[in-house]
Amino acid sequence: MTTPARTRVAPSPTGDPHVGTAYMALFDKAWARKTGGRFVLRIEDTDRNRLVEGSEQQIYDSLAWLGLDADESPELGGPYAPYKQSERLDTYRPFVDKLIEDGHAYYCWCSGERLAQMRKEQQESKQSNTGYDRLCLGMTREERAKLPGFSETPVVRMLVPDDVTLSFHDLIRGEVKAPRPDDQVILKADGFPTYHLAVVVDDHLMGITTVVRGEEWISSTPKHLLLYRWLGWDAPDFAHMPLLRNTDKSKISKRKNPAARLMWFREQGYLPEALRNFLQLLAYPPAEGEQEVSSFDEFVEGFDWGKISTVGPIFDVKKLDWLNGVYIRSLPTHELADRIVSYALESGQWSSVPEGGRETVLAATPLISERLVTLAEALPKLQFLFDSDYDLSINPASVAKLKDNAGEVLAVAETTLKDLGEWTTGAIHQALNVALVEGMELKPKFAFAPIRVAITGEQVSPPLFESMEILGKDSSLARIARLAQEL
């Protein structure tokens, strides 16, 4: 029987949450659920210079939107609170002092200018062993102060031994060998721990058993394993996920790709369940014949670290578009209509719901759902239903494509529809078919094109007769009369 796992995702609130945060959280939560364990959200905010106001709340909101909310977090609390590193500062110092006392760490008084000069000289000489040159190792403050490049406030560095173990077992990759680390800073001059110390201390104290993170952290793992050993702790299991890549194989970044921002998907009108499914597929490509559309519960049921591909998955939004369409069409009409309205309000398409707006969207949703890719497209397709008859914007290009007899067609249509008693899709279609297709001997596309432009303002629109039923008799006739007059 598998031991219940404790997993964590630990983003830094330094801007819009990265899609990689959700990518890691998905696998964290799935493994915790699979084993009957717990999924923890920890906020790593020790880099005070890069904090962005509002970013922390965006992390909570976007993970909750995706259904990847945690079991323990700064919001929820839990047995290992606090879950924000800035509120745990007193926790780290005793471990730093122990490492210094045991000879595994030392003070370094080198100034930033001195370190920059050192790196420059190393690059120019093309020496292989780059990294800190240990000038301060074994020195007292007084001894170091006599030398150039002295800083009043020291940092604390690890003393990495010559025989440091560089290989470790990874749940996804098997045996992995990492490059040799240098003497990493573990406590900064401002008294805040660096990521490397804080992550080890917090993961141990919070009982984390499985660390899921991106493959860029492979090179840091020997440092972390050293800290576990020096502090007398059991190390967790590591699972280093392949990096998400753009279609040109470059690493996905918020600077180059808007889709690297987790909030972007919500802004564009993607469904959270479709995005979650898409992220599952990225690292977990289905075998030939396997189902691509699968729920989170199905993903958990079949979860296996061995199935994860180590090749950096291509972040192809076209695949997400297809998935989103599938999920949109699987929703009951009333639920899809609710989501369209919610999106319209959240995105600013609507400042408030117009009178009768929910009922109109509900009635019109079946007309557009088959061709809908994102929720953002829904309201623009239906805008003609909300415009007043005389404010409707009629596209001049659509008018220009109408045949010369368009005015006559509209006149006959108006006369025919005025006398129509039953205003239903079937009755409207039949009456116009008799009057225009049979009576005027027109092909349907030429018979109905002028009416479509009059009703919707465009040559391409949702189904015409259904739209006219929703719009109502008075508005439909007013629009037909308006375009006839203009022609």
Backbone hydrogen bonds, N-H to C=O, Kabsch-Sander energy under -0.5 kcal/mol:
donor,donor_aa,acceptor,acceptor_aa,energy
7,T,5,A,-0.6
7,T,38,R,-2.3
8,R,210,T,-0.5
9,V,40,V,-2.3
14,T,12,S,-2.2
19,V,260,A,-2.9
21,T,18,H,-1.7
22,A,18,H,-0.8
23,Y,19,V,-2.1
24,M,20,G,-2.4
25,A,21,T,-2.5
26,L,22,A,-2.5
27,F,23,Y,-1.2
28,D,24,M,-2.7
29,K,25,A,-3.0
30,A,26,L,-2.1
31,W,27,F,-2.2
32,A,28,D,-2.2
33,R,29,K,-2.8
34,K,30,A,-2.8
35,T,31,W,-1.8
36,G,32,A,-0.6
36,G,33,R,-0.9
37,G,32,A,-3.7
38,R,5,A,-1.8
40,V,7,T,-2.7
41,L,72,E,-2.9
42,R,9,V,-2.4
42,R,40,V,-0.5
43,I,83,Y,-2.5
44,E,11,P,-2.3
44,E,42,R,-0.6
45,D,43,I,-1.0
48,R,46,T,-1.6
50,R,47,D,-1.4
51,L,48,R,-0.6
52,V,13,P,-2.4
55,S,52,V,-1.9
58,Q,54,G,-1.7
59,I,55,S,-1.9
60,Y,56,E,-1.9
61,D,57,Q,-2.8
62,S,58,Q,-2.8
63,L,59,I,-2.0
64,A,60,Y,-2.2
65,W,61,D,-2.5
66,L,62,S,-1.7
67,G,64,A,-1.4
68,L,63,L,-3.1
71,D,39,F,-3.2
72,E,39,F,-1.3
73,S,77,G,-1.2
77,G,73,S,-3.4
81,A,78,G,-1.5
85,Q,43,I,-2.5
87,E,84,K,-1.6
88,R,85,Q,-2.1
91,T,88,R,-2.1
92,Y,88,R,-0.7
92,Y,89,L,-0.8
93,R,89,L,-1.0
95,F,92,Y,-0.9
96,V,92,Y,-1.7
97,D,93,R,-2.7
98,K,94,P,-2.0
99,L,95,F,-2.1
100,I,96,V,-2.2
101,E,97,D,-2.7
102,D,98,K,-2.4
103,G,100,I,-1.4
104,H,99,L,-2.7
105,A,99,L,-1.0
106,Y,157,R,-2.4
108,C,155,V,-2.7
111,S,149,G,-2.5
115,L,111,S,-2.1
116,A,112,G,-2.2
117,Q,113,E,-2.2
118,M,114,R,-2.2
119,R,115,L,-2.4
120,K,116,A,-2.2
121,E,117,Q,-2.4
122,Q,118,M,-2.2
123,Q,119,R,-2.3
124,E,120,K,-2.4
125,S,121,E,-2.2
126,K,122,Q,-0.7
127,Q,122,Q,-1.5
130,T,128,S,-1.6
137,L,134,R,-0.8
139,M,136,C,-2.2
144,R,140,T,-2.3
145,A,141,R,-2.2
146,K,142,E,-0.7
146,K,143,E,-0.8
147,L,144,R,-1.8
151,S,109,W,-2.8
155,V,108,C,-2.5
156,V,187,L,-2.2
157,R,106,Y,-3.1
158,M,184,Q,-2.8
159,L,104,H,-2.9
160,V,158,M,-0.8
164,V,161,P,-1.4
168,F,176,V,-2.3
170,D,174,G,-2.9
171,L,238,F,-3.0
174,G,170,D,-2.2
176,V,168,F,-3.0
178,A,166,L,-2.7
184,Q,182,D,-1.8
186,I,156,V,-3.2
187,L,156,V,-1.5
188,K,192,F,-2.9
191,G,188,K,-1.9
194,T,186,I,-1.7
198,A,194,T,-2.3
199,V,195,Y,-3.0
200,V,196,H,-0.9
201,V,197,L,-2.5
202,D,198,A,-3.0
203,D,199,V,-2.3
204,H,200,V,-2.2
205,L,201,V,-2.9
206,M,202,D,-2.3
207,G,204,H,-1.6
208,I,203,D,-2.7
209,T,6,R,-2.1
210,T,6,R,-1.7
211,V,237,D,-3.2
212,V,210,T,-0.7
213,R,211,V,-0.6
213,R,239,A,-2.2
215,E,241,M,-2.0
217,W,214,G,-2.1
218,I,215,E,-1.8
220,S,217,W,-0.9
221,T,217,W,-0.8
221,T,218,I,-1.1
224,H,220,S,-1.9
225,L,221,T,-2.9
226,L,222,P,-2.0
227,L,223,K,-2.0
228,Y,224,H,-2.3
229,R,225,L,-2.3
230,W,226,L,-3.1
231,L,227,L,-2.1
232,G,229,R,-1.3
233,W,228,Y,-2.9
237,D,209,T,-3.0
238,F,169,H,-0.5
239,A,211,V,-2.7
241,M,213,R,-3.1
241,M,239,A,-0.8
245,R,313,P,-2.6
246,N,250,S,-3.3
249,K,246,N,-2.3
252,I,244,L,-2.1
257,N,253,S,-2.6
260,A,257,N,-2.2
261,R,258,P,-1.7
262,L,17,P,-3.0
262,L,260,A,-0.5
264,W,261,R,-0.9
265,F,261,R,-0.6
265,F,262,L,-0.8
266,R,262,L,-0.7
267,E,263,M,-2.5
268,Q,264,W,-2.1
269,G,265,F,-0.6
269,G,266,R,-0.8
270,Y,265,F,-2.6
275,L,271,L,-2.1
276,R,272,P,-2.5
277,N,273,E,-1.9
278,F,274,A,-2.3
279,L,275,L,-2.4
280,Q,276,R,-1.9
281,L,277,N,-2.0
282,L,278,F,-1.5
283,A,279,L,-1.1
284,Y,280,Q,-1.1
290,E,287,A,-2.6
294,S,292,E,-0.7
299,F,295,S,-2.1
300,V,296,F,-2.7
301,E,297,D,-2.3
302,G,298,E,-1.8
303,F,300,V,-1.6
307,K,304,D,-1.7
308,I,305,W,-1.4
309,S,283,A,-1.7
315,F,245,R,-3.6
316,D,314,I,-1.6
317,V,315,F,-0.8
319,K,316,D,-1.1
320,L,316,D,-1.1
321,D,317,V,-2.7
322,W,318,K,-2.0
323,L,319,K,-2.4
324,N,320,L,-3.1
325,G,321,D,-2.1
326,V,322,W,-2.0
327,Y,323,L,-2.4
328,I,324,N,-2.6
329,R,325,G,-2.3
330,S,326,V,-0.9
331,L,327,Y,-0.7
331,L,328,I,-1.1
336,L,332,P,-2.5
337,A,333,T,-2.6
338,D,334,H,-1.9
339,R,335,E,-2.2
340,I,336,L,-2.3
341,V,337,A,-2.3
342,S,338,D,-2.6
343,Y,339,R,-2.6
344,A,340,I,-2.3
345,L,341,V,-2.0
346,E,342,S,-2.6
347,S,343,Y,-2.9
348,G,344,A,-0.7
349,Q,344,A,-1.0
350,W,344,A,-2.5
357,G,354,P,-2.7
360,T,356,G,-2.2
361,V,357,G,-2.6
362,L,358,R,-2.5
363,A,359,E,-2.2
364,A,360,T,-2.2
365,T,361,V,-1.9
367,L,364,A,-1.5
368,I,364,A,-0.7
368,I,365,T,-1.3
369,S,365,T,-1.9
371,R,368,I,-1.2
372,L,368,I,-0.5
372,L,369,S,-0.9
375,L,269,G,-2.9
376,A,268,Q,-0.8
377,E,374,T,-1.1
378,A,375,L,-1.1
379,L,375,L,-0.6
381,K,377,E,-1.4
382,L,378,A,-1.1
382,L,379,L,-0.7
383,Q,379,L,-0.9
385,L,382,L,-2.1
386,F,383,Q,-1.8
387,D,383,Q,-1.3
391,D,388,S,-0.9
392,L,388,S,-1.3
394,I,392,L,-0.7
395,N,393,S,-0.6
395,N,457,G,-2.7
398,S,395,N,-0.6
399,V,395,N,-1.8
400,A,396,P,-2.5
401,K,397,A,-0.9
402,L,399,V,-1.6
406,A,403,K,-1.8
409,V,405,N,-2.4
410,L,406,A,-2.4
411,A,407,G,-1.9
412,V,408,E,-2.4
413,A,409,V,-2.5
414,E,410,L,-2.6
415,T,411,A,-2.2
416,T,412,V,-2.5
417,L,413,A,-2.6
418,K,414,E,-1.8
419,D,415,T,-0.9
419,D,416,T,-0.5
420,L,417,L,-1.2
423,W,421,G,-0.7
424,T,422,E,-1.5
428,I,424,T,-2.9
429,H,425,T,-2.4
430,Q,426,G,-2.4
431,A,427,A,-2.5
432,L,428,I,-2.4
433,N,429,H,-2.2
434,V,430,Q,-2.4
435,A,431,A,-2.3
436,L,432,L,-2.7
437,V,432,L,-0.8
437,V,433,N,-0.7
438,E,433,N,-2.3
439,G,434,V,-2.0
442,L,436,L,-1.4
446,F,443,K,-1.0
447,A,443,K,-2.4
448,F,444,P,-2.7
449,A,445,K,-0.9
452,R,448,F,-2.5
453,V,449,A,-2.3
454,A,450,P,-2.1
455,I,451,I,-2.6
456,T,452,R,-2.9
457,G,452,R,-0.6
457,G,453,V,-1.7
458,E,452,R,-0.5
467,S,463,P,-1.7
468,M,464,L,-2.2
469,E,465,F,-1.8
470,I,466,E,-2.0
471,L,467,S,-2.5
472,G,468,M,-2.0
476,S,472,G,-2.0
477,L,473,K,-2.6
478,A,474,D,-2.3
479,R,475,S,-2.4
480,I,476,S,-2.1
481,A,477,L,-2.5
482,R,478,A,-2.1
483,L,479,R,-2.2
484,A,480,I,-2.2
485,Q,481,A,-2.2
486,E,482,R,-2.1
487,L,483,L,-2.4
